[in-house]
């Protein structure tokens, strides 16, 4: 099982934007066959080192994650995120 974790820092940290991003990410569930698990969280601490949103996804293989990356539903979300994201970091590992 491959786990893909992404942390997003947004330009606009308003509740409306945070909830919109969470909803868009969660709406990927059931649209991409390779996506086996998705969890999205909004930060509650708001510390200096905090990121605003976490995304945890799981796939059966690296190839499945790569298929997810180019799936039209995911690309649509990425296009939106590119307009609201200040920065992001990711880690991918076998679990």
Biopython code that builds the backbone (N, CA, C, O; Angstrom):
import numpy as np
from Bio.PDB.StructureBuilder import StructureBuilder

atoms = [
    (1, "UNK", "N", (0.845, -1.175, 0.000)),
    (1, "UNK", "CA", (0.000, 0.000, 0.000)),
    (1, "UNK", "C", (0.890, 1.238, 0.000)),
    (1, "UNK", "O", (1.837, 1.327, 0.781)),
    (2, "UNK", "N", (0.587, 2.185, -0.870)),
    (2, "UNK", "CA", (1.337, 3.432, -0.953)),
    (2, "UNK", "C", (0.500, 4.548, -0.324)),
    (2, "UNK", "O", (-0.670, 4.722, -0.666)),
    (3, "UNK", "N", (1.099, 5.292, 0.584)),
    (3, "UNK", "CA", (0.433, 6.421, 1.223)),
    (3, "UNK", "C", (1.039, 7.709, 0.685)),
    (3, "UNK", "O", (2.259, 7.859, 0.618)),
    (4, "UNK", "N", (0.168, 8.634, 0.305)),
    (4, "UNK", "CA", (0.551, 9.935, -0.260)),
    (4, "UNK", "C", (-0.028, 11.000, 0.668)),
    (4, "UNK", "O", (-1.243, 11.092, 0.838)),
    (5, "UNK", "N", (0.859, 11.809, 1.272)),
    (5, "UNK", "CA", (0.438, 12.847, 2.207)),
    (5, "UNK", "C", (0.868, 14.197, 1.637)),
    (5, "UNK", "O", (2.017, 14.379, 1.236)),
    (6, "UNK", "N", (-0.074, 15.136, 1.609)),
    (6, "UNK", "CA", (0.220, 16.490, 1.134)),
    (6, "UNK", "C", (-0.297, 17.478, 2.172)),
    (6, "UNK", "O", (-1.400, 17.329, 2.698)),
    (7, "UNK", "N", (0.516, 18.483, 2.457)),
    (7, "UNK", "CA", (0.111, 19.576, 3.333)),
    (7, "UNK", "C", (0.076, 20.849, 2.502)),
    (7, "UNK", "O", (1.009, 21.148, 1.757)),
    (8, "UNK", "N", (-1.013, 21.590, 2.640)),
    (8, "UNK", "CA", (-1.212, 22.812, 1.861)),
    (8, "UNK", "C", (-1.261, 24.028, 2.783)),
    (8, "UNK", "O", (-1.902, 24.004, 3.833)),
    (9, "UNK", "N", (-0.578, 25.080, 2.374)),
    (9, "UNK", "CA", (-0.694, 26.386, 3.006)),
    (9, "UNK", "C", (-1.398, 27.260, 1.972)),
    (9, "UNK", "O", (-0.950, 27.367, 0.830)),
    (10, "UNK", "N", (-2.496, 27.881, 2.379)),
    (10, "UNK", "CA", (-3.296, 28.662, 1.439)),
    (10, "UNK", "C", (-3.014, 30.147, 1.558)),
    (10, "UNK", "O", (-2.602, 30.629, 2.613)),
    (11, "UNK", "N", (-3.239, 30.869, 0.471)),
    (11, "UNK", "CA", (-3.099, 32.330, 0.474)),
    (11, "UNK", "C", (-4.195, 32.956, 1.329)),
    (11, "UNK", "O", (-3.943, 33.876, 2.107)),
    (12, "UNK", "N", (-5.412, 32.445, 1.174)),
    (12, "UNK", "CA", (-6.578, 32.934, 1.911)),
    (12, "UNK", "C", (-7.000, 31.838, 2.875)),
    (12, "UNK", "O", (-7.420, 30.760, 2.455)),
    (13, "UNK", "N", (-6.890, 32.113, 4.151)),
    (13, "UNK", "CA", (-7.193, 31.094, 5.157)),
    (13, "UNK", "C", (-8.585, 31.271, 5.760)),
    (13, "UNK", "O", (-8.839, 30.847, 6.887)),
    (14, "UNK", "N", (-9.482, 31.902, 5.002)),
    (14, "UNK", "CA", (-10.845, 32.107, 5.502)),
    (14, "UNK", "C", (-11.554, 30.753, 5.588)),
    (14, "UNK", "O", (-11.227, 29.833, 4.838)),
    (15, "UNK", "N", (-12.519, 30.631, 6.494)),
    (15, "UNK", "CA", (-13.270, 29.372, 6.603)),
    (15, "UNK", "C", (-13.915, 28.961, 5.280)),
    (15, "UNK", "O", (-14.002, 27.772, 4.973)),
    (16, "UNK", "N", (-14.361, 29.935, 4.503)),
    (16, "UNK", "CA", (-14.997, 29.620, 3.215)),
    (16, "UNK", "C", (-14.014, 28.931, 2.273)),
    (16, "UNK", "O", (-14.349, 27.923, 1.652)),
    (17, "UNK", "N", (-12.804, 29.474, 2.168)),
    (17, "UNK", "CA", (-11.806, 28.881, 1.272)),
    (17, "UNK", "C", (-11.350, 27.530, 1.790)),
    (17, "UNK", "O", (-11.229, 26.579, 1.018)),
    (18, "UNK", "N", (-11.097, 27.434, 3.083)),
    (18, "UNK", "CA", (-10.674, 26.157, 3.668)),
    (18, "UNK", "C", (-11.723, 25.075, 3.417)),
    (18, "UNK", "O", (-11.386, 23.964, 3.007)),
    (19, "UNK", "N", (-12.965, 25.389, 3.658)),
    (19, "UNK", "CA", (-14.026, 24.401, 3.457)),
    (19, "UNK", "C", (-14.219, 24.056, 1.991)),
    (19, "UNK", "O", (-14.533, 22.910, 1.670)),
    (20, "UNK", "N", (-14.039, 25.023, 1.089)),
    (20, "UNK", "CA", (-14.154, 24.743, -0.340)),
    (20, "UNK", "C", (-13.057, 23.769, -0.788)),
    (20, "UNK", "O", (-13.322, 22.823, -1.529)),
    (21, "UNK", "N", (-11.831, 24.012, -0.332)),
    (21, "UNK", "CA", (-10.724, 23.124, -0.696)),
    (21, "UNK", "C", (-10.986, 21.721, -0.143)),
    (21, "UNK", "O", (-10.802, 20.728, -0.847)),
    (22, "UNK", "N", (-11.412, 21.644, 1.111)),
    (22, "UNK", "CA", (-11.706, 20.338, 1.694)),
    (22, "UNK", "C", (-12.784, 19.615, 0.895)),
    (22, "UNK", "O", (-12.648, 18.428, 0.601)),
    (23, "UNK", "N", (-13.841, 20.319, 0.547)),
    (23, "UNK", "CA", (-14.936, 19.717, -0.217)),
    (23, "UNK", "C", (-14.469, 19.237, -1.587)),
    (23, "UNK", "O", (-14.816, 18.134, -2.010)),
    (24, "UNK", "N", (-13.682, 20.060, -2.283)),
    (24, "UNK", "CA", (-13.174, 19.658, -3.604)),
    (24, "UNK", "C", (-12.321, 18.399, -3.508)),
    (24, "UNK", "O", (-12.452, 17.493, -4.331)),
    (25, "UNK", "N", (-11.455, 18.343, -2.511)),
    (25, "UNK", "CA", (-10.605, 17.165, -2.342)),
    (25, "UNK", "C", (-11.443, 15.932, -1.986)),
    (25, "UNK", "O", (-11.243, 14.861, -2.560)),
    (26, "UNK", "N", (-12.364, 16.078, -1.059)),
    (26, "UNK", "CA", (-13.191, 14.938, -0.650)),
    (26, "UNK", "C", (-14.083, 14.451, -1.785)),
    (26, "UNK", "O", (-14.433, 13.272, -1.838)),
    (27, "UNK", "N", (-14.449, 15.348, -2.688)),
    (27, "UNK", "CA", (-15.280, 14.956, -3.823)),
    (27, "UNK", "C", (-14.556, 14.043, -4.812)),
    (27, "UNK", "O", (-15.180, 13.496, -5.721)),
    (28, "UNK", "N", (-13.247, 13.877, -4.642)),
    (28, "UNK", "CA", (-12.507, 12.925, -5.482)),
    (28, "UNK", "C", (-12.871, 11.479, -5.133)),
    (28, "UNK", "O", (-12.704, 10.571, -5.947)),
    (29, "UNK", "N", (-13.365, 11.283, -3.927)),
    (29, "UNK", "CA", (-13.726, 9.935, -3.479)),
    (29, "UNK", "C", (-14.783, 9.339, -4.410)),
    (29, "UNK", "O", (-15.823, 9.945, -4.669)),
    (30, "UNK", "N", (-14.489, 8.140, -4.902)),
    (30, "UNK", "CA", (-15.407, 7.439, -5.782)),
    (30, "UNK", "C", (-15.294, 7.817, -7.248)),
    (30, "UNK", "O", (-15.936, 7.190, -8.091)),
    (31, "UNK", "N", (-14.494, 8.826, -7.577)),
    (31, "UNK", "CA", (-14.348, 9.266, -8.971)),
    (31, "UNK", "C", (-13.109, 8.702, -9.650)),
    (31, "UNK", "O", (-13.019, 8.692, -10.877)),
    (32, "UNK", "N", (-12.157, 8.235, -8.855)),
    (32, "UNK", "CA", (-10.885, 7.736, -9.399)),
    (32, "UNK", "C", (-10.707, 6.319, -8.883)),
    (32, "UNK", "O", (-10.492, 6.122, -7.687)),
    (33, "UNK", "N", (-10.794, 5.322, -9.768)),
    (33, "UNK", "CA", (-10.768, 3.924, -9.320)),
    (33, "UNK", "C", (-9.534, 3.556, -8.496)),
    (33, "UNK", "O", (-9.630, 2.733, -7.586)),
    (34, "UNK", "N", (-8.388, 4.143, -8.795)),
    (34, "UNK", "CA", (-7.147, 3.791, -8.109)),
    (34, "UNK", "C", (-7.088, 4.350, -6.682)),
    (34, "UNK", "O", (-6.295, 3.872, -5.870)),
    (35, "UNK", "N", (-7.900, 5.335, -6.372)),
    (35, "UNK", "CA", (-7.898, 5.973, -5.062)),
    (35, "UNK", "C", (-8.648, 5.083, -4.070)),
    (35, "UNK", "O", (-9.869, 4.945, -4.138)),
    (36, "UNK", "N", (-7.892, 4.480, -3.145)),
    (36, "UNK", "CA", (-8.469, 3.519, -2.198)),
    (36, "UNK", "C", (-8.920, 4.160, -0.899)),
    (36, "UNK", "O", (-9.785, 3.619, -0.211)),
    (37, "UNK", "N", (-8.342, 5.313, -0.551)),
    (37, "UNK", "CA", (-8.650, 5.965, 0.721)),
    (37, "UNK", "C", (-8.326, 7.439, 0.590)),
    (37, "UNK", "O", (-7.333, 7.815, -0.032)),
    (38, "UNK", "N", (-9.169, 8.271, 1.180)),
    (38, "UNK", "CA", (-8.878, 9.707, 1.214)),
    (38, "UNK", "C", (-9.348, 10.279, 2.544)),
    (38, "UNK", "O", (-10.425, 9.949, 3.040)),
    (39, "UNK", "N", (-8.517, 11.139, 3.101)),
    (39, "UNK", "CA", (-8.844, 11.862, 4.332)),
    (39, "UNK", "C", (-8.338, 13.284, 4.170)),
    (39, "UNK", "O", (-7.211, 13.502, 3.723)),
    (40, "UNK", "N", (-9.163, 14.243, 4.530)),
    (40, "UNK", "CA", (-8.789, 15.650, 4.425)),
    (40, "UNK", "C", (-9.083, 16.310, 5.760)),
    (40, "UNK", "O", (-10.172, 16.152, 6.311)),
    (41, "UNK", "N", (-8.104, 17.056, 6.285)),
    (41, "UNK", "CA", (-8.282, 17.736, 7.556)),
    (41, "UNK", "C", (-7.901, 19.195, 7.466)),
    (41, "UNK", "O", (-6.991, 19.572, 6.728)),
    (42, "UNK", "N", (-8.617, 20.020, 8.234)),
    (42, "UNK", "CA", (-8.314, 21.444, 8.342)),
    (42, "UNK", "C", (-7.635, 21.675, 9.687)),
    (42, "UNK", "O", (-8.126, 21.233, 10.725)),
    (43, "UNK", "N", (-6.508, 22.369, 9.657)),
    (43, "UNK", "CA", (-5.727, 22.634, 10.865)),
    (43, "UNK", "C", (-6.549, 23.383, 11.909)),
    (43, "UNK", "O", (-7.319, 24.284, 11.577)),
    (44, "UNK", "N", (-6.376, 23.001, 13.173)),
    (44, "UNK", "CA", (-7.104, 23.669, 14.254)),
    (44, "UNK", "C", (-6.185, 24.464, 15.186)),
    (44, "UNK", "O", (-6.672, 25.232, 16.015)),
    (45, "UNK", "N", (-4.864, 24.292, 15.065)),
    (45, "UNK", "CA", (-3.951, 24.985, 15.978)),
    (45, "UNK", "C", (-3.513, 26.365, 15.480)),
    (45, "UNK", "O", (-3.367, 27.301, 16.267)),
    (46, "UNK", "N", (-3.308, 26.478, 14.172)),
    (46, "UNK", "CA", (-2.888, 27.748, 13.564)),
    (46, "UNK", "C", (-1.583, 28.277, 14.149)),
    (46, "UNK", "O", (-1.439, 29.478, 14.377)),
    (47, "UNK", "N", (-0.636, 27.376, 14.391)),
    (47, "UNK", "CA", (0.669, 27.800, 14.889)),
    (47, "UNK", "C", (1.538, 28.267, 13.721)),
    (47, "UNK", "O", (1.158, 28.123, 12.560)),
    (48, "UNK", "N", (2.705, 28.828, 14.038)),
    (48, "UNK", "CA", (3.615, 29.294, 12.993)),
    (48, "UNK", "C", (4.032, 28.188, 12.046)),
    (48, "UNK", "O", (4.231, 28.438, 10.857)),
    (49, "UNK", "N", (4.169, 26.974, 12.547)),
    (49, "UNK", "CA", (4.630, 25.875, 11.700)),
    (49, "UNK", "C", (3.497, 25.087, 11.070)),
    (49, "UNK", "O", (3.741, 24.140, 10.323)),
    (50, "UNK", "N", (2.269, 25.463, 11.359)),
    (50, "UNK", "CA", (1.107, 24.743, 10.832)),
    (50, "UNK", "C", (0.916, 24.984, 9.338)),
    (50, "UNK", "O", (1.199, 26.062, 8.817)),
    (51, "UNK", "N", (0.433, 23.954, 8.676)),
    (51, "UNK", "CA", (-0.119, 24.091, 7.340)),
    (51, "UNK", "C", (-1.633, 24.108, 7.512)),
    (51, "UNK", "O", (-2.135, 23.744, 8.575)),
    (52, "UNK", "N", (-2.358, 24.518, 6.495)),
    (52, "UNK", "CA", (-3.794, 24.742, 6.632)),
    (52, "UNK", "C", (-4.638, 23.495, 6.403)),
    (52, "UNK", "O", (-5.647, 23.285, 7.076)),
    (53, "UNK", "N", (-4.219, 22.673, 5.452)),
    (53, "UNK", "CA", (-5.006, 21.494, 5.083)),
    (53, "UNK", "C", (-4.071, 20.315, 4.890)),
    (53, "UNK", "O", (-2.989, 20.448, 4.318)),
    (54, "UNK", "N", (-4.502, 19.163, 5.374)),
    (54, "UNK", "CA", (-3.760, 17.929, 5.119)),
    (54, "UNK", "C", (-4.603, 17.024, 4.232)),
    (54, "UNK", "O", (-5.826, 16.958, 4.356)),
    (55, "UNK", "N", (-3.918, 16.335, 3.343)),
    (55, "UNK", "CA", (-4.552, 15.348, 2.467)),
    (55, "UNK", "C", (-3.786, 14.046, 2.635)),
    (55, "UNK", "O", (-2.566, 14.005, 2.471)),
    (56, "UNK", "N", (-4.512, 12.982, 2.963)),
    (56, "UNK", "CA", (-3.918, 11.650, 3.055)),
    (56, "UNK", "C", (-4.673, 10.761, 2.093)),
    (56, "UNK", "O", (-5.892, 10.618, 2.188)),
    (57, "UNK", "N", (-3.940, 10.158, 1.158)),
    (57, "UNK", "CA", (-4.543, 9.231, 0.204)),
    (57, "UNK", "C", (-3.743, 7.938, 0.190)),
    (57, "UNK", "O", (-2.560, 7.921, 0.531)),
    (58, "UNK", "N", (-4.404, 6.854, -0.208)),
    (58, "UNK", "CA", (-3.735, 5.553, -0.278)),
    (58, "UNK", "C", (-4.078, 4.876, -1.594)),
    (58, "UNK", "O", (-5.180, 4.998, -2.130)),
    (59, "UNK", "N", (-3.070, 4.151, -2.090)),
    (59, "UNK", "CA", (-3.158, 3.458, -3.374)),
    (59, "UNK", "C", (-2.526, 2.084, -3.237)),
    (59, "UNK", "O", (-1.695, 1.861, -2.357)),
    (60, "UNK", "N", (-2.919, 1.166, -4.106)),
    (60, "UNK", "CA", (-2.330, -0.170, -4.085)),
    (60, "UNK", "C", (-0.876, -0.182, -4.551)),
    (60, "UNK", "O", (-0.106, -1.065, -4.174)),
    (61, "UNK", "N", (-0.504, 0.804, -5.374)),
    (61, "UNK", "CA", (0.854, 0.794, -5.940)),
    (61, "UNK", "C", (1.251, 2.198, -6.382)),
    (61, "UNK", "O", (0.415, 3.098, -6.459)),
    (62, "UNK", "N", (2.527, 2.370, -6.668)),
    (62, "UNK", "CA", (3.027, 3.627, -7.213)),
    (62, "UNK", "C", (2.374, 3.918, -8.555)),
    (62, "UNK", "O", (2.047, 5.066, -8.856)),
    (63, "UNK", "N", (2.185, 2.883, -9.358)),
    (63, "UNK", "CA", (1.551, 3.052, -10.667)),
    (63, "UNK", "C", (0.126, 3.577, -10.516)),
    (63, "UNK", "O", (-0.319, 4.410, -11.305)),
    (64, "UNK", "N", (-0.586, 3.089, -9.504)),
    (64, "UNK", "CA", (-1.940, 3.583, -9.257)),
    (64, "UNK", "C", (-1.923, 5.055, -8.843)),
    (64, "UNK", "O", (-2.791, 5.824, -9.258)),
    (65, "UNK", "N", (-0.945, 5.451, -8.031)),
    (65, "UNK", "CA", (-0.853, 6.854, -7.650)),
    (65, "UNK", "C", (-0.534, 7.721, -8.864)),
    (65, "UNK", "O", (-1.060, 8.826, -9.000)),
    (66, "UNK", "N", (0.320, 7.222, -9.736)),
    (66, "UNK", "CA", (0.656, 7.972, -10.942)),
    (66, "UNK", "C", (-0.562, 8.128, -11.853)),
    (66, "UNK", "O", (-0.728, 9.168, -12.491)),
    (67, "UNK", "N", (-1.409, 7.106, -11.917)),
    (67, "UNK", "CA", (-2.648, 7.196, -12.705)),
    (67, "UNK", "C", (-3.591, 8.233, -12.082)),
    (67, "UNK", "O", (-4.249, 8.985, -12.801)),
    (68, "UNK", "N", (-3.655, 8.271, -10.769)),
    (68, "UNK", "CA", (-4.451, 9.260, -10.032)),
    (68, "UNK", "C", (-3.977, 10.674, -10.347)),
    (68, "UNK", "O", (-4.789, 11.578, -10.543)),
    (69, "UNK", "N", (-2.663, 10.863, -10.394)),
    (69, "UNK", "CA", (-2.094, 12.192, -10.625)),
    (69, "UNK", "C", (-2.570, 12.815, -11.936)),
    (69, "UNK", "O", (-2.745, 14.031, -12.015)),
    (70, "UNK", "N", (-2.779, 11.992, -12.965)),
    (70, "UNK", "CA", (-3.160, 12.518, -14.280)),
    (70, "UNK", "C", (-4.649, 12.338, -14.591)),
    (70, "UNK", "O", (-5.103, 12.710, -15.673)),
    (71, "UNK", "N", (-5.399, 11.777, -13.663)),
    (71, "UNK", "CA", (-6.840, 11.594, -13.870)),
    (71, "UNK", "C", (-7.500, 12.974, -14.006)),
    (71, "UNK", "O", (-7.168, 13.886, -13.248)),
    (72, "UNK", "N", (-8.425, 13.139, -14.955)),
    (72, "UNK", "CA", (-9.056, 14.450, -15.175)),
    (72, "UNK", "C", (-9.697, 15.056, -13.925)),
    (72, "UNK", "O", (-9.636, 16.273, -13.750)),
    (73, "UNK", "N", (-10.300, 14.265, -13.065)),
    (73, "UNK", "CA", (-10.911, 14.800, -11.840)),
    (73, "UNK", "C", (-9.848, 15.382, -10.916)),
    (73, "UNK", "O", (-10.063, 16.428, -10.304)),
    (74, "UNK", "N", (-8.708, 14.715, -10.812)),
    (74, "UNK", "CA", (-7.612, 15.213, -9.979)),
    (74, "UNK", "C", (-6.982, 16.454, -10.598)),
    (74, "UNK", "O", (-6.678, 17.412, -9.887)),
    (75, "UNK", "N", (-6.785, 16.447, -11.896)),
    (75, "UNK", "CA", (-6.188, 17.594, -12.591)),
    (75, "UNK", "C", (-7.066, 18.834, -12.406)),
    (75, "UNK", "O", (-6.548, 19.939, -12.240)),
    (76, "UNK", "N", (-8.372, 18.663, -12.432)),
    (76, "UNK", "CA", (-9.291, 19.788, -12.221)),
    (76, "UNK", "C", (-9.098, 20.396, -10.824)),
    (76, "UNK", "O", (-9.081, 21.618, -10.670)),
    (77, "UNK", "N", (-8.956, 19.542, -9.820)),
    (77, "UNK", "CA", (-8.720, 20.025, -8.456)),
    (77, "UNK", "C", (-7.350, 20.708, -8.374)),
    (77, "UNK", "O", (-7.219, 21.763, -7.753)),
    (78, "UNK", "N", (-6.342, 20.113, -8.992)),
    (78, "UNK", "CA", (-5.006, 20.730, -9.003)),
    (78, "UNK", "C", (-5.024, 22.120, -9.624)),
    (78, "UNK", "O", (-4.364, 23.036, -9.135)),
    (79, "UNK", "N", (-5.779, 22.269, -10.698)),
    (79, "UNK", "CA", (-5.868, 23.570, -11.359)),
    (79, "UNK", "C", (-6.444, 24.614, -10.412)),
    (79, "UNK", "O", (-5.952, 25.741, -10.358)),
    (80, "UNK", "N", (-7.483, 24.247, -9.667)),
    (80, "UNK", "CA", (-8.044, 25.180, -8.684)),
    (80, "UNK", "C", (-7.032, 25.456, -7.571)),
    (80, "UNK", "O", (-6.825, 26.607, -7.186)),
    (81, "UNK", "N", (-6.402, 24.395, -7.055)),
    (81, "UNK", "CA", (-5.445, 24.567, -5.963)),
    (81, "UNK", "C", (-4.299, 25.501, -6.351)),
    (81, "UNK", "O", (-3.788, 26.242, -5.511)),
    (82, "UNK", "N", (-3.904, 25.469, -7.596)),
    (82, "UNK", "CA", (-2.801, 26.333, -8.030)),
    (82, "UNK", "C", (-3.159, 27.810, -7.895)),
    (82, "UNK", "O", (-2.267, 28.656, -7.844)),
    (83, "UNK", "N", (-4.447, 28.129, -7.836)),
    (83, "UNK", "CA", (-4.868, 29.530, -7.694)),
    (83, "UNK", "C", (-4.983, 29.961, -6.236)),
    (83, "UNK", "O", (-4.957, 31.157, -5.949)),
    (84, "UNK", "N", (-5.109, 29.019, -5.314)),
    (84, "UNK", "CA", (-5.313, 29.366, -3.895)),
    (84, "UNK", "C", (-4.156, 28.933, -2.994)),
    (84, "UNK", "O", (-4.090, 29.338, -1.833)),
    (85, "UNK", "N", (-3.262, 28.129, -3.511)),
    (85, "UNK", "CA", (-2.167, 27.573, -2.713)),
    (85, "UNK", "C", (-0.993, 28.541, -2.634)),
    (85, "UNK", "O", (-0.531, 29.076, -3.642)),
    (86, "UNK", "N", (-0.531, 28.746, -1.417)),
    (86, "UNK", "CA", (0.705, 29.496, -1.208)),
    (86, "UNK", "C", (1.897, 28.559, -1.347)),
    (86, "UNK", "O", (2.896, 28.893, -1.984)),
    (87, "UNK", "N", (1.774, 27.370, -0.736)),
    (87, "UNK", "CA", (2.828, 26.360, -0.823)),
    (87, "UNK", "C", (2.259, 25.009, -0.452)),
    (87, "UNK", "O", (1.155, 24.903, 0.082)),
    (88, "UNK", "N", (3.030, 23.982, -0.744)),
    (88, "UNK", "CA", (2.642, 22.627, -0.354)),
    (88, "UNK", "C", (3.889, 21.778, -0.208)),
    (88, "UNK", "O", (4.922, 22.054, -0.818)),
    (89, "UNK", "N", (3.779, 20.740, 0.610)),
    (89, "UNK", "CA", (4.840, 19.749, 0.775)),
    (89, "UNK", "C", (4.178, 18.389, 0.732)),
    (89, "UNK", "O", (2.993, 18.251, 1.035)),
    (90, "UNK", "N", (4.956, 17.384, 0.353)),
    (90, "UNK", "CA", (4.393, 16.040, 0.242)),
    (90, "UNK", "C", (5.409, 15.004, 0.692)),
    (90, "UNK", "O", (6.619, 15.230, 0.683)),
    (91, "UNK", "N", (4.864, 13.859, 1.086)),
    (91, "UNK", "CA", (5.676, 12.689, 1.374)),
    (91, "UNK", "C", (4.892, 11.475, 0.872)),
    (91, "UNK", "O", (3.671, 11.405, 1.015)),
    (92, "UNK", "N", (5.607, 10.533, 0.290)),
    (92, "UNK", "CA", (5.017, 9.294, -0.217)),
    (92, "UNK", "C", (5.812, 8.136, 0.356)),
    (92, "UNK", "O", (7.043, 8.137, 0.333)),
    (93, "UNK", "N", (5.089, 7.144, 0.873)),
    (93, "UNK", "CA", (5.791, 6.008, 1.469)),
    (93, "UNK", "C", (4.963, 4.744, 1.364)),
    (93, "UNK", "O", (3.741, 4.797, 1.229)),
    (94, "UNK", "N", (5.641, 3.601, 1.427)),
    (94, "UNK", "CA", (4.957, 2.312, 1.457)),
    (94, "UNK", "C", (4.584, 2.000, 2.890)),
    (94, "UNK", "O", (5.400, 2.114, 3.805)),
    (95, "UNK", "N", (3.334, 1.603, 3.065)),
    (95, "UNK", "CA", (2.871, 1.289, 4.419)),
    (95, "UNK", "C", (2.425, -0.159, 4.515)),
    (95, "UNK", "O", (2.002, -0.605, 5.581)),
]
sb = StructureBuilder()
sb.init_structure("model")
sb.init_model(0)
sb.init_chain("A")
sb.init_seg("    ")
for serial, (resi, resn, name, xyz) in enumerate(atoms, 1):
    if name == "N":
        sb.init_residue(resn, " ", resi, " ")
    sb.init_atom(name, np.array(xyz, "f"), 0.0, 1.0, " ", f" {name:<3s}", serial, name[0])
structure = sb.get_structure()
